[in-house]
Amino acid sequence: MDYKPIDLSPPRVSEEAVDAVSTVLRSGWLTQGPRTTEFEKAFSDYQGHSLPGMAVNSGTAALHLAVILAGIGSGDEVIIPSLTFAAAGEVLLREGATPVFAEVDPQSGNLDPAAVEAALTAKTKAVMPVHLGGYPAEMTALRRICDAHGLYLIDDCAHAVETRHRGGWAGSLADASAFSFYVNKNLTTGEGGMLLSPHEDWLERVRRLRLHGMDHDAWNRYAADGRPGYDIVEQGYKYNSTDIASALGLAQLKRIEENYARRAELAAAYDKALTGLPGIELPPRPAEDSTDRHAWHLYVIRITEDCPLSRDELALALRRMNTATAVHYHPMHLMRLYRERLGGREGQLPITERLARERLTLPFCAAYEPATAVEVTRRIGITLTG
């Protein structure tokens, strides 16, 4: 039987977004400029920050800059989950710091505050949580730990544009929060990211660091009222964003809550359709009386021992039915780099390792209607019943 292909997470791009990018292309100014400044303020306003964000060319760049701003370097330790994307560890190694992998909550997959406290040493400089799949991490507890021990809290918000924790935005309790606008994210600029911080001096430094350490960028040199020439005031990076990306981001931001509502509707459709299938555990969600909000970046089921197939067997069967799935994530501490450098080993983080074996991400994005969830579930049912 031929099955219509179902991709994992195709972007939803409006005609307004296409027009906005076309306008920038026709303007003659494509790199960082007025649209980027507008996007920085609009995104910061959405997140409830009093200071504008700093747009960069990836979420990894935002995370790396946050590490630099916190002064994290050789000899420092930073506590992170292993169940996350490799960027979190890479930016620490780049600065000579050591990632310390702590255990996660068995339901959400987010950092367990008790495990964070157990991992503290005299070398700990910061804690770097992630809101896995958009589910809010325990930021209040982590902020309390950081304050008690004089640590920085750097929030990896790659999945968490719309995430709320106790009524506030996910990154609002952090010293710096790093967002990703990669192509599969809830808000996409194709490639891109944003760094938010309550520390004005940190943001001013990012303004320089993201563009070679220059004291002012090209738009401020070549605009009609610009000042020619520049100085290099410190060693920097090529991390700046572009007006092309920012035009797309502004258009996406206008529809952010609409797209969130579509994903929440899709999640509810999955919940209903999947209920009753053997060995399928639905994703966790905040309690109904909670002020937390799941951003629904991913829809991840857990394959339990009652399932007729293992996670990998189910994924393979669905792939043969033209249905994409993914694993978020393979544990970082078991990857070759971290085995060799840090002695990562099997059994080091049993909860993390079990979740990594059992979790499966299903096709999910604002471009899909609830009927997609019903069809994916139908294919899962066919697979499980033979």
N, C-alpha and C positions, 0 to 999 in steps of 0.2 A: 504493500500500500504506500502511495506517495503522501507524504505529510508536508504541508506548507511550512516553510522555514519560520521559526520564531527566534529572533535574535535576543541577546541578553538584555541590552539596554540602549536602544537607539535614541539619539537626542531628539527632542521636540523643538523645532526651530520655526518660529512664526514668520509670516511674510513681512511683518513689521521689522523683525530682526534682520532679514535679508535687505530690506530697504535701508536700514540704519547703517549696515556695513557698506552698502553701495554708496551711500552719501559720503562716508569717510574716504572710500577709494577715489571718488571723484574730486574730493577736496584738495588733493595734493599733499596732505599731511597724514602720514600713515602710522608713524611711531608715537611714542608717548607725548601726549599733548592735552588739548582742552577736554576731549572726551574722557580721557583717563582721569583727569581731575574731577570731572562730573561724576564718573562711576565711583570713585573713591568716596566721595561725600554721600552719594545715594546709598551705597552699600552700608556705610557706617551708620547712616540714619536708620536704615532698616534694622540694624542690629542694636540700635539704641545707644550708640557710643557718641560721646560729645566731641571726640576728635576724629578727623577723617582717617580712613584706612590708607594703607600704602599698597598699591597694586604692583604685582610682580608677575614673572612669566611662568610660575608653577607653584603648587602647594608646597613642594619640596624646598623651593627657594624661600618661601615664607617661613618654613620651619627652620631652615638653616640660619636665616637672619635672626630669628628669635633666639636660637642657641648662642649666636655671637653677641647679641644685645645683653644676654644674661651673664656674659663673661665666662661661659663654660669652655673649659679647655683641658689641657693635659693634666692628668691626675684626678679629675673630677668624675663623679659617678652621677648618672641620671637614671631614675627608675621609670621603666616603660613596660607596656605589655609586649609579649612575644607574638600575640595574635593580632597583628596589624601589618600594614604595608612596610616594605623594607626601608623606605625613606627615613622612618623614625630612627632606625639604628645608624643608617649611613651618615646622616648629618652630624651625629655625635662622634663617630669614628673620624670624620673629616676634620674635626677640631681637636682630636686627640683624647676625647673623653671616652668613658666606658659605659655602654648601656648595661643596666642591671635589670634583668627580666623578672618581673613579679607576677604572681598568680592572678587569675581573673575570676570574676563571679561566674558560677556555673550556668546561670541563666542568660545574662546579657553578654558575657564575654568581655566586659569592661574591667579595668583595673579594680581589684579588691582593696579597699582602703586598709584593711587589717594586714594584707600581704605587703602593702607599701610600707607600713610601719615596721614590719618585721625585716624588711630589706634595707632599712636606713643604716648608714655607717657614718663615720666622721668625714668621709669623702663625698657624701651625697650633696649635690649642688642644686638639683631640681627634680621635679616630678613631671612626666609628660604623658597624660592620659589621652585616649582616643575615644570618641563616641561611636562605637562599632556599629556600622550599618545605619547610624542616625539615632540609636538608642542612647539617652542621656547617661553619661558617666556620673559617679557620685562626687560632683564637684565641690559641694559644700564640705563634705568630710575631707576631701583632698586639700582644700584651701586651709582648713583648720590644721591639718598635719603640717603643711608648708609654713604656716605662720608660727606654729609652735617650735619649729626647728630652723627657722630662718632660711627657708628654701624658696626658690622660684617655682611658680606653677606655669608651665607652658602647655597650652591646650591645642592638641591636634584636632582641628575642627573640619578635617577633609570631608567627612560625611555629614556635617552638622549645620548646614546653613540655616535650617528651620528648627533645629533642636532647642528645646527649652528645658531648664532645670529649675524646679521650684519657682516657676513663674518668670525667671529671667533667661536671657539668651545663654546658650551653652558656654561661650567664651567670656562671659561678663565677669567671672571671678578670677580670671587668669592675668598674669603679668603680660602675656602676649598670647594671641590666638591666631592660628594659621589655617586658612581656608584654601581649598582646592577647587578650581573651576575646570578640571579636566573634562574631556568630552562626555564621559558617562555620569558626571556629577549632576546634582539637582539643579544647580545653576552653572551653565557651561559657557566658557569663552573659547572653546576648542582646546587650548592650553592656557593656563593662567592660575593666579592665586592672589590672596590678599592677606595682609598682616594688620591686625588690630591690636591696640594696646592703650591702657589708660595713662601710660608714661609719655608725655609729650617729647621729652628729650630722646627717648628711644625712637620715636617716629621720625624725628628730625635726622637722626643718624641713618635710619633706613633710606631716607630720601637721597642720601649720599651713597650709601653702600650699594644700593641696587643699580647704580650707574657709574661704576669705575671710581667711586670716591670723589666725583665732581661736586663742586659747590653749587652749580645750577645746571639744569638740563638743556637740551637743544631747543625746546619750545621757548624757554626763558632767554635764549640767546638770539633766536631768529624771528620771533614774533615782532610785530610792528613796534611794540613798546619794550622789546627785549634789550638785554645788556650783552654785548659781544664779549667773547673771551671767557675763560673759566680757569679755575685752579683745581688741582688734585690735592685734597686735604687728608686723605687716608687711603689705604689699599682697599679697593672695592671689587665689585663683581658685575657681570652683565646679566642682571636679573630684572631689568625694567619690563613693563608691559607695553602694549601698543594701543593706539586709538582704534584700530580695527577690532581687537579683542574687547576693548572697553565699550564700543558701540554695541557689540553683541551682548555683552554683560548687562548693559542698561536695559536693552529690550527684554532680556530674560528676567531681570529683576522686577519689571512691571507685572510679570505673570507668575511670580514666585509662589504666591498663596494659591492661585488657581491651579498651578501644577502640583502643589502639595496636596490639595483637595483631591485631585485625580489619582494620585498615588495612594492616598488613604482609602479611597473607594476601591482601588485595585487590591489593596491589602485585605480589605473586608471581603471582597469576592473570593480571594484565595482562602481566607479563613473558612468561609462557608463551604467552598467546594472540597477542600482537603479534609475537613472533619470526617472522621470515621475510617479513613484509610489506615491500614495497619502499619505501625512503626513510624508514623509521621508525626513529629511534634511541631506545633506551630510556633512562630517567633514570639518572644516575650513582648509585652507592651506595658506602659505605665498603668497603675490602678486608675479606675474610672474617676475617683475623687482626687486624683493627683493633679498638680499644676505642671507636671513634666509633660513634654511632648516629644514623641518619636518622630524624627524627620522623614522616616521611611525612604532612606536612600537605597537600602537593599531589603529584599524579602528573603529571609534565610530560614529554611526548615532544618530540623535535626532528625537524622535517621537513627532510630533507636534499635535495640536488639530484637524487637518484635517485628521488624521489617523483613520481608522475605529476601531482600537484596541488601548488600552493603551500600554505603554511599557511593563508592566508585562504580559499582555495578549498575546502580540506578542512573548515574550520570552518563555512563557509556550507552545504556539502553536508550536514554532520551536523545543523546547525540545521533544515534542511528535513526531516530524519528525526527530529525531536523530541528531539535529543540536544544538551544544553548543553555548551559548552566555554568557555574563557576564555584570556586572555593575561596572564601574569604576568612582566614588566610592559612597558608602553610606556616607553622611556627617558625619564627625568625631564629630562635636559639638552636634549631636543628638544621639550619642551612649551613652549607660548607664554610662560608666565611666566618660564621660565629662559632662553629665547632672548632675551627682551627685557631682562632684568635682568643676565644673566651672559654673554650672547653665545653661548649654546649653538648648535652647528651640526652638520650632517651630516658624518660622518667624524671627529668629535672622539674617539669611543670605538668603534673598529671592531669589537672583539669583542662589546661590549655591544650594539651596533646589529645585528650579525648574529644574536646569540641572540634578540634581541627580534623579529626577523623570522621566526625558525624555530621558536620554542617554542610549544607548545599544551598547555593544561591540560585533562585529561580528567575526566569525572565521578568523584568520589572522596571517600569519607567512611566513617565507621564504621557508618553506617546501611545500607550496601550489602553484599550477599553477593558471593562470587567470581563468581557467575553474571552479575552486572552487568558485570563486566570482559569476560566472554566475549561478551555481547550488544553492548556498545559496540564491541568489536573486530570483530565480525561486520559491524556497520554500516560501520565504516571499510573493511573488505575489500570490501564491495559498492560503496562509493564509489570506491575506487581501481581496481577492475576494470571499472567501468562497468555 
